[in-house]
Amino acid sequence: MSLNKQQIDALLGLISSAESDSADCDSCFEHLAEFAETELSGKDIPEALQTVQRHLQQCPCCREEYEALLEGLRAVNDEDM
């Protein structure tokens, strides 16, 4: 498989924007529920969860899982009211 210039530029952009202290996908999933509950409560994101936040900004797959989790939590919260 060969990449065209636009694809190479896009990949290089992703690499250069990646932060070395960002969580990997497995670590992100381990803390995703805690992160979502913290965000839904309106509290500030603690430093320990900021790596999850940065990962979600960079990883579309984890972001998709996070959005689905938020939707589910919101539905549960709405039912409890």
N, C-alpha and C positions, 0 to 999 in steps of 0.2 A: 504494500500500500504506500503510495507516495502522497505527500501533502503539497498543496499549492501554497503560494506565498502568503495569502490571507490566513490560511489555517496555521501556518508556522508563526506568523505574527501574533495571532490570537493565543496560541500556546505560550509563546514567550511572554506575552502580557500577563497571563495567568501565573506563570512561574515567578515573574518579577514582583507580582503583587502578593504572593504567598508570604505569610509571616511564619518564621521558624518556631515561634512559641504557640502556634495554633494547634489545637487538638487534632488527632487523626479521627477517622470515621468511627472506629470502635470506641474510643474514649468519648467522643461526642454522644454516641448512642447511650453509653452508660449514664450520662448526666443530663440527657435530653428532658426527661420528665421533671427533674428538679429545676432546670432552666425555665421550662415552660410555666411551671407553677409560680416561680419567682416573678416572671414577666407578667403573668395574668394578675398577680396580686398587686402589681404596681410598684413593687419594691425595686430599689436599685440592684443591679446585677452585681453580686459580690465578685471580688477579684478572682476567686477560685473558679468561677463560671465564665469569666471573660474569654477564656480560650475557646469555650464552646460557642460563644457569641461570634468570635472571629471566624471559627470554622464554618458556621452557618452562613456567613457572608460570602464564603469562598466556594462552598460545596453545594451544588444544586441538588444532588441526591439527598443529602442530609437535610437540606432546607425543605425539600418536599415532604419528608417524613415529619419534620417539625411542624409544618403547616397543618398536616393531617392530625397530629397530636393536639395542636391548639384547637382545631375545629371540634375534636371530640371532647376536650376538656370544657370548652365553652358550652357545648350541648348539655353536658352533665350539669354544669353550673346553672344553666337556664332551667333545667328540670327541677333542681333543688329549690328554686325560688318560687 
